[in-house]
């Protein structure tokens, strides 16, 4: 609901602050007083095109600020949250638009800069403006389906869920078909690769193990001659170890003869022990470095095969075993692919049938609601001097490519203004006043349906008076029980039905002309309505009639 409008330097308005409340508010004033300026200023705040001509002459910029109570509206809260514009709970929503005299404009929501497109998106949920040049709200056919669903209290949740399941099943089938087609193209290569890998039978860690063993054997081949020469010096009857042992035995027989001989014998014993240990170590080294030429040749061949296969498949040798498993699985999928596709195809057919059943139920509910809505609108037309007009809610089946979570229907409100004339979209109605009255009839019929919290009707009473004007006022008052209404009117019957009345007037000080707006008290309202009844000269009879209208 619009609670405050602040205008600075817009055309003839220098500074204006207006407070609004729930119910029906009437904006009245003489022709040319500037009612259109007020609507242009509000439209600017709501994201309409920023024209530099709106800036008051001599001012640097025009500024319009509108404050709204949103009462935790979930749609608005979601829009704000999606754009990082979360406000404080219970605090008003503030939209502001600035237009510079030298061009350029800025928009903000809760003092955070936003694009004009986002401002328009938000504004469509806050305010509906209905007038002779209106091309939004009820005139936009894209919103008619949602309005009919709200009127019918249709729940499209089941349709949306069925649609999601159907599309997911289709996507899964398409992906499986694409995978299978790709796999079929690679089938021969896969079969050959799997057979080749199975024959090779690589094992994780095998390449590293073989490489280490081969390096050891190659080292043994290089050291074999040296080891043999060293062993020859130590081993055998003529070897150094045998000589040491023989010398120790001989010295042992005479060592007691002298202390030095005993020391020499001890040294020889140690030498024999060390030499024996060296002999054992040489034996162990020889065993470790021993190699079988056939085994070495086998290892080199195996390493060559493993590394060649890895290069072929562009993987590391240790990854060959996993690759063999992966390619085997892919080949198995191809061989079993036909059965999987058949099952997925059945799932697509079943989910499509479930969607069509849910959509058919929704279409039937819409059809029944359309009949009730057509009847309700027809009952509102005659009192509004639209008795020759006919209204119809058209529901047609969309092509399959356009089926969606909201069903398979296109909904549009159509009207024929004269007997025998064909039905046409609302936007085709020529008369602005006639269009506004028709929108009012539709709004009254849709009173329980979702819509903006604030509605503005611009000169809905154009070209009518008397009983029709009273009927308009009555319906506006009824509609104001569901939402905040503001009406720009020249009709005393409409103004008298308002909860509050604002007077728009021009002031001229001989140099500058300014437009002002003020809230009227009870006495001022009677005088203004009397003026609307009698014209320039307000008579006592007009005042009396104004009093009767206000009491009624």
C-alpha positions in Angstrom: 0.0 0.0 0.0 1.3 3.5 -0.9 1.7 5.4 2.3 3.7 8.5 1.3 4.7 10.3 -1.9 7.4 13.0 -1.8 7.9 15.1 -5.0 10.6 17.7 -5.6 10.9 19.9 -8.7 8.7 17.9 -11.1 7.2 20.2 -13.8 5.1 22.7 -11.8 5.5 21.0 -8.5 8.2 22.5 -6.4 7.9 20.5 -3.2 5.0 18.2 -2.2 4.6 15.6 0.5 1.4 13.5 0.5 0.4 10.9 3.0 -2.1 8.2 2.0 -4.1 5.5 3.8 -6.2 2.5 3.1 -9.6 2.8 1.4 -10.6 5.0 -1.5 -8.9 8.3 -2.1 -10.2 10.8 -4.7 -8.0 13.3 -6.5 -10.1 16.2 -7.8 -9.5 19.7 -9.3 -10.3 21.8 -12.2 -9.2 20.8 -15.7 -5.6 21.7 -16.2 -4.8 21.9 -12.5 -2.0 19.3 -12.8 -3.6 15.9 -12.0 -1.5 14.3 -14.8 1.7 15.8 -13.3 1.0 13.9 -10.1 0.5 10.6 -12.0 3.6 11.3 -14.1 5.6 11.8 -10.9 4.4 8.6 -9.4 5.0 6.8 -12.7 8.6 8.1 -12.6 9.1 6.6 -9.2 7.7 3.3 -10.5 10.3 3.0 -13.3 8.6 4.7 -16.3 10.8 6.5 -18.8 12.9 9.3 -17.3 12.2 12.4 -19.4 14.3 15.6 -18.8 11.1 17.6 -19.5 9.8 16.4 -16.1 12.5 18.5 -14.3 11.0 21.9 -13.2 12.4 24.8 -15.0 15.5 26.2 -13.3 16.0 23.1 -11.1 19.0 20.8 -11.4 17.1 17.6 -10.9 13.7 16.1 -10.2 13.3 13.7 -7.3 10.3 11.4 -6.5 10.2 9.2 -3.5 7.4 6.7 -2.8 7.0 4.7 0.4 5.0 1.5 0.6 3.8 -0.9 3.3 4.3 -4.4 1.9 3.1 -6.5 4.9 5.7 -9.3 4.3 4.3 -10.0 0.8 6.1 -13.2 -0.2 6.4 -12.4 -3.9 7.9 -9.0 -3.1 10.1 -10.4 -0.4 11.4 -13.0 -2.8 12.1 -10.4 -5.5 14.0 -8.2 -3.0 16.0 -11.2 -1.6 16.9 -12.4 -5.1 18.5 -9.0 -5.7 20.2 -8.6 -2.4 17.7 -5.9 -1.2 16.4 -7.4 2.0 14.6 -4.8 4.1 13.9 -4.7 7.8 10.7 -6.5 8.8 7.9 -4.0 9.4 9.8 -1.2 7.8 8.4 0.6 4.7 9.8 -0.1 1.3 11.2 3.1 -0.2 11.7 3.6 -3.9 13.3 6.7 -5.3 14.0 8.1 -8.8 16.2 11.1 -9.7 16.2 12.7 -13.1 18.8 15.3 -13.9 18.1 18.3 -16.1 21.1 17.6 -18.3 20.1 14.0 -18.8 20.6 10.7 -16.9 18.7 9.2 -14.1 19.2 7.1 -11.0 16.9 4.6 -9.2 17.1 3.1 -5.7 15.2 0.7 -3.5 15.8 1.2 0.2 18.6 3.5 -0.6 20.4 0.8 -2.7 21.0 1.6 -6.4 19.0 -0.5 -8.8 18.3 -0.6 -12.5 15.1 0.9 -13.9 14.1 -2.6 -15.1 14.2 -3.9 -11.6 12.2 -0.9 -10.4 9.5 -1.6 -13.0 9.4 -5.3 -12.0 8.9 -4.4 -8.4 6.4 -1.6 -9.2 4.2 -4.1 -11.2 3.7 -5.9 -7.9 3.0 -2.7 -5.9 0.8 -0.5 -8.1 -1.6 -0.9 -11.0 -2.4 2.3 -12.9 -5.5 2.1 -15.2 -6.1 4.8 -17.7 -6.7 5.5 -21.3 -3.0 5.0 -22.2 -2.5 2.0 -19.8 -0.8 -1.0 -21.4 -0.1 -3.0 -18.3 -2.0 -4.8 -15.6 -5.2 -6.4 -16.9 -4.4 -5.4 -20.5 -1.4 -7.6 -20.6 -2.6 -11.1 -21.8 0.5 -12.7 -20.2 -1.0 -12.1 -16.8 -4.6 -13.3 -17.5 -3.9 -17.0 -16.8 -2.6 -16.2 -13.3 -5.6 -14.0 -12.6 -8.0 -16.7 -13.7 -6.2 -19.3 -11.5 -6.4 -16.9 -8.5 -10.1 -16.4 -9.2 -10.6 -20.1 -9.4 -8.3 -20.8 -6.5 -6.5 -23.4 -8.8 -3.5 -25.1 -7.4 -1.0 -25.8 -10.1 1.5 -27.6 -7.8 0.6 -31.1 -9.1 1.0 -29.9 -12.7 4.3 -28.3 -11.9 5.6 -31.4 -10.2 4.4 -33.7 -13.0 6.0 -31.4 -15.6 9.3 -31.4 -13.7 9.3 -35.3 -13.6 8.5 -35.5 -17.3 11.2 -33.1 -18.3 13.7 -34.8 -16.1 12.8 -38.2 -17.6 13.2 -36.7 -21.1 16.6 -35.2 -20.2 17.8 -38.5 -18.8 16.7 -40.4 -21.9 18.3 -37.9 -24.2 21.6 -38.1 -22.3 21.5 -41.9 -22.3 20.8 -41.9 -26.1 23.6 -39.5 -26.7 26.0 -41.6 -24.6 24.9 -44.7 -26.4 25.3 -43.2 -29.8 28.8 -42.0 -28.9 29.6 -45.4 -27.4 28.3 -47.2 -30.5 30.7 -45.2 -32.7 33.5 -46.3 -30.4 32.4 -49.9 -30.0 35.0 -51.5 -32.2 37.7 -49.5 -30.6 36.4 -50.3 -27.1 36.3 -54.1 -27.9 39.8 -54.0 -29.3 41.2 -52.0 -26.4 39.5 -54.2 -23.7 40.9 -57.3 -25.4 44.3 -55.8 -25.6 44.3 -54.7 -22.0 42.9 -58.0 -20.7 45.7 -59.8 -22.6 48.3 -57.5 -21.1 46.7 -57.8 -17.6 48.4 -54.9 -16.0 48.5 -54.6 -12.2 48.8 -51.5 -10.1 52.4 -50.8 -9.0 53.7 -53.4 -11.5 55.8 -50.9 -13.5 57.6 -49.5 -10.5 58.4 -53.0 -9.2 59.7 -54.2 -12.5 61.8 -51.1 -13.0 63.4 -51.5 -9.6 64.2 -55.1 -10.1 65.6 -54.5 -13.6 67.8 -51.7 -12.3 69.2 -54.1 -9.6 69.9 -56.8 -12.2 71.5 -54.4 -14.5 73.7 -53.2 -11.7 74.7 -56.8 -10.9 75.6 -57.4 -14.5 78.0 -54.4 -14.4 79.6 -55.5 -11.1 79.8 -59.3 -11.8 83.4 -59.2 -13.1 84.7 -57.1 -10.2 82.9 -59.3 -7.6 84.4 -62.4 -9.2 87.9 -60.9 -9.1 87.6 -59.9 -5.4 86.3 -63.3 -4.5 89.2 -64.9 -6.3 91.6 -63.0 -4.1 89.8 -64.2 -1.0 88.6 -67.7 -1.8 90.3 -70.9 -2.6 93.5 -72.6 -1.3 95.7 -69.9 -2.6 93.4 -67.0 -1.5 94.2 -64.4 1.1 91.8 -65.8 3.6 93.4 -69.3 3.4 96.8 -67.7 3.8 95.7 -65.8 6.9 94.3 -68.9 8.5 97.5 -70.9 7.7 99.7 -68.2 9.2 97.5 -68.0 12.3 97.8 -71.8 12.9 101.6 -71.7 12.6 101.9 -68.6 14.8 99.7 -70.2 17.4 102.3 -72.9 18.0 105.0 -70.3 19.0 103.0 -67.4 20.4 103.8 -68.3 23.9 107.4 -67.8 23.4 107.2 -64.0 23.3 104.7 -61.4 24.1 105.0 -59.8 20.7 104.1 -63.1 19.1 101.0 -63.2 21.2 100.0 -59.8 20.0 100.7 -60.8 16.4 98.5 -63.9 16.8 95.6 -61.8 18.2 95.9 -59.4 15.2 95.9 -62.3 12.8 92.8 -63.8 14.5 91.0 -60.4 14.1 92.1 -60.3 10.4 90.7 -63.8 9.9 87.4 -62.8 11.4 87.1 -59.6 9.4 88.1 -61.4 6.2 85.5 -64.0 6.9 82.9 -61.3 7.4 84.0 -59.7 4.1 83.7 -63.0 2.4 80.1 -63.4 3.7 79.2 -59.9 2.7 80.6 -60.5 -0.8 78.5 -63.7 -1.0 75.3 -61.8 0.0 76.0 -59.0 -2.5 76.6 -61.6 -5.2 73.3 -63.3 -4.4 71.5 -59.9 -4.4 73.1 -58.7 -7.6 72.9 -62.0 -9.3 70.8 -61.9 -12.5 69.2 -64.3 -14.9 69.6 -62.9 -18.5 66.3 -64.6 -19.4 64.5 -62.9 -16.5 66.1 -59.6 -17.3 65.0 -59.9 -20.9 61.5 -60.8 -19.8 61.3 -57.7 -17.5 62.5 -55.3 -20.2 60.0 -56.7 -22.6 57.2 -56.4 -20.0 58.2 -52.8 -19.2 58.3 -51.9 -22.8 54.8 -53.3 -23.3 53.4 -51.6 -20.2 54.9 -48.2 -21.1 53.8 -48.5 -24.7 50.2 -49.2 -23.7 50.2 -46.3 -21.3 51.5 -43.9 -24.1 48.8 -45.3 -26.4 46.0 -44.5 -24.0 47.7 -41.3 -22.6 47.7 -42.5 -19.0 50.3 -43.5 -16.5 51.3 -47.2 -16.4 49.8 -47.6 -13.0 46.5 -46.4 -14.3 46.2 -49.1 -17.0 44.4 -51.5 -14.6 41.7 -48.9 -13.8 41.4 -48.0 -17.5 40.8 -51.6 -18.3 38.0 -51.8 -15.8 36.5 -48.5 -17.1 36.5 -49.5 -20.7 35.0 -52.9 -19.8 32.1 -51.1 -18.1 31.5 -48.9 -21.1 31.5 -51.9 -23.4 29.1 -53.7 -21.1 26.8 -50.6 -21.1 26.7 -50.7 -24.9 25.8 -54.3 -24.9 23.0 -53.7 -22.3 22.1 -50.2 -23.6 19.0 -51.3 -25.5 17.3 -52.6 -22.4 18.1 -49.5 -20.4 16.8 -47.2 -23.1 13.6 -49.2 -23.3 13.0 -48.7 -19.6 13.8 -45.0 -19.8 11.4 -44.6 -22.8 8.6 -46.2 -20.8 9.4 -43.8 -17.9 9.1 -40.8 -20.3 5.7 -42.0 -21.6 4.4 -42.6 -18.1 5.5 -39.2 -16.8 4.1 -37.5 -19.8 0.8 -39.2 -19.3 0.8 -38.1 -15.6 1.5 -34.5 -16.7 -1.3 -34.6 -19.3 -3.8 -36.0 -16.7 -2.9 -33.2 -14.2 -3.0 -30.6 -16.9 -6.4 -31.8 -18.1 -7.7 -31.5 -14.6 -6.3 -27.9 -14.4 -7.9 -27.0 -17.7 -11.2 -28.3 -16.6 -11.0 -26.1 -13.4 -10.0 -23.1 -15.5 -13.0 -23.7 -17.9 -15.4 -23.8 -15.0 -13.9 -20.7 -13.5 -14.0 -18.9 -16.8 -17.8 -19.5 -17.0 -18.3 -18.1 -13.5 -16.0 -15.1 -14.3 -17.8 -14.3 -17.6 -21.1 -14.3 -15.7 -19.8 -12.1 -12.9 -18.3 -9.5 -15.4 -21.6 -9.5 -17.4 -23.5 -8.6 -14.3 -21.2 -5.5 -13.8 -21.4 -4.2 -17.4 -24.9 -2.8 -17.6 -24.7 -0.5 -14.5 -21.5 0.9 -15.9 -23.3 1.8 -19.2 -21.6 -1.0 -21.0 -24.7 -3.1 -21.5 -23.9 -3.6 -25.2 -20.5 -5.1 -24.5 -19.8 -8.8 -24.1 -17.0 -10.4 -22.2 -15.4 -13.8 -22.7 -12.5 -15.6 -21.1 -10.8 -17.5 -24.0 -8.9 -20.7 -23.1 -6.9 -22.3 -25.9 -4.5 -25.2 -26.0 -0.9 -24.2 -26.4 1.4 -26.1 -28.9 3.3 -28.9 -27.1 6.6 -26.9 -27.3 5.0 -24.3 -25.0 3.6 -26.7 -22.4 5.0 -25.8 -19.0 4.6 -26.0 -15.2 1.5 -23.9 -15.4 -0.2 -26.3 -17.8 -1.1 -26.4 -21.5 -3.5 -23.4 -21.7 -3.3 -19.9 -23.0 -5.8 -17.6 -21.3 -6.9 -14.2 -22.6 -9.7 -11.8 -21.6 -11.7 -10.7 -24.7 -14.5 -8.2 -25.3 -16.9 -7.3 -28.0 -18.1 -3.7 -27.5 -21.1 -3.8 -29.9 -23.7 -6.4 -30.9 -22.4 -8.6 -33.8 -18.8 -7.3 -33.4 -16.1 -9.9 -33.1 -14.3 -10.5 -29.7 -10.9 -8.8 -29.5 -8.3 -8.2 -26.8 -8.9 -5.6 -24.2 -6.2 -3.4 -25.5 -8.1 -2.9 -28.8 -10.9 -1.0 -27.0 -10.8 2.6 -28.5 -12.4 4.7 -25.7 -10.2 5.4 -22.7 -13.2 6.0 -20.4 -14.9 2.9 -21.7 -11.7 0.9 -21.2 -11.3 2.1 -17.6 -14.9 1.2 -16.8 -14.5 -2.2 -18.3 -11.3 -2.8 -16.2 -13.3 -1.7 -13.2 -16.0 -4.3 -13.9 -13.4 -6.9 -14.3 -11.6 -5.9 -11.2 -14.8 -6.1 -9.2 -15.5 -9.5 -10.5 -11.9 -10.5 -9.7 -12.0 -8.9 -6.3 -10.7 -12.1 -4.5 -8.0 -12.7 -7.1 -4.4 -11.7 -6.5 -3.3 -8.2 -7.6 -1.4 -5.2 -6.6 -2.1 -3.7 -3.2 -2.6 -0.2 -4.7 -4.8 0.6 -7.8 -5.1 3.9 -9.5 -7.9 4.8 -11.9 -7.3 7.8 -14.1 -10.6 9.5 -15.1 -12.6 6.3 -15.1 -15.8 8.4 -15.2 -14.9 10.2 -18.4 -18.0 11.0 -20.5 -20.5 9.6 -18.0 -22.6 11.1 -15.2 -25.7 10.5 -13.1 -26.6 6.9 -12.4 -23.5 5.6 -14.2 -21.2 7.8 -12.2 -22.9 6.6 -9.0 -22.5 3.0 -10.1 -18.8 3.7 -10.7 -18.4 5.2 -7.2 -20.2 2.3 -5.6 -18.0 -0.3 -7.3 -14.8 1.7 -6.5 -15.9 1.8 -2.8 -16.5 -1.9 -2.8 -13.2 -2.6 -4.5 -11.4 -0.4 -1.9 -12.4 -2.9 0.7 -9.9 -5.3 -0.9 -7.1 -2.9 -1.9 -6.0 0.7 -1.7 -7.6 2.8 -4.5 -6.8 6.2 -5.8 -9.1 7.7 -8.4 -8.6 10.9 -10.5 -12.1 12.0 -11.1 -14.3 14.8 -12.3 -17.5 13.2 -11.0 -19.0 14.5 -7.8 -20.8 11.1 -7.3 -17.4 9.3 -7.4 -15.6 11.9 -5.2 -18.4 11.7 -2.6 -17.8 7.9 -2.2 -14.1 8.4 -1.3 -12.8 8.0 2.2 -10.4 10.9 1.7 -10.3 13.6 -0.9 -7.3 15.6 -2.2 -7.6 18.9 -4.1 -5.1 19.6 -6.9 -4.8 23.2 -7.8 -2.5 25.7 -9.6 -1.2 28.9 -8.0 0.3 31.8 -9.9 2.1 34.6 -8.2 2.5 36.7 -11.3 5.9 35.2 -12.1 5.8 31.4 -11.5 3.0 28.9 -11.7 3.0 26.0 -9.2 0.8 23.0 -8.7 -0.2 22.0 -5.1 -2.1 19.2 -3.5 -3.8 19.2 -0.1 -6.1 16.9 1.8 -9.5 18.4 2.3 -11.5 18.5 5.6 -15.2 17.8 5.7 -16.2 21.4 5.0 -13.7 21.8 2.1 -14.9 18.5 0.6 -18.5 19.8 0.6 -17.4 23.0 -1.2 -15.2 21.1 -3.7 -18.0 18.6 -4.6 -20.4 21.6 -4.9 -18.0 23.1 -7.3 -17.9 19.9 -9.3 -21.7 19.9 -9.4 -22.3 23.5 -10.4 -19.1 24.7 -12.1 -17.4 28.1 -11.6 -20.2 29.6 -9.4 -21.0 27.5 -6.3 -24.7 27.8 -5.4 -26.5 26.9 -2.2 -28.4 24.3 -4.1 -25.1 22.8 -5.2 -23.9 22.7 -1.6 -27.0 21.0 -0.5 -26.7 18.4 -3.2 -23.1 17.9 -2.2 -24.1 17.3 1.4 -26.7 14.8 0.3 -24.0 12.9 -1.8 -21.6 12.9 1.1 -24.3 11.6 3.5 -25.4 8.9 1.0 
